[in-house]
């Protein structure tokens, strides 16, 4: 119940994007490899895009932690008639 799908999704995109970025960086000057894509290093470009997307998903997933905690309930479980605790 406490696992947010954005955390593993972000980690997957971070790892695959990292692999693609490293591969694209190492094959940057290879003209024969990128002949079909009109000389554009798609591994480098899409690897960076996937890295950014994965980092955003991971950050958003880690930012809010909704836990089953009776002391600090979720905002939608707040009882408006309850007395405030001091």
Phi, psi and omega in degrees: 000334183269356183272123178267135184294339181290334181291304178293329177295318177296320179294322178296313180294325177297316182290315180292320177296323177295317178297315180294322179294317179296317179296317178294327179289322180285335180253029186297319185265006184278101184290326182292329181287328184249026180291322181291331182264026177058035176082005180271130179279086184292330178296318180290316182295307183287334174296318178293320178298317179292325176298315180295315179297317179296321178294321178295315180296318179294318180296315181293324178291325180276341186295311182254123177248104174265114182240157176281086183234116182290340181284315177241089183288164177295155183301326181279351177260006182290131178269115183290342181269356182284149178282141179291143180271138179241000000 
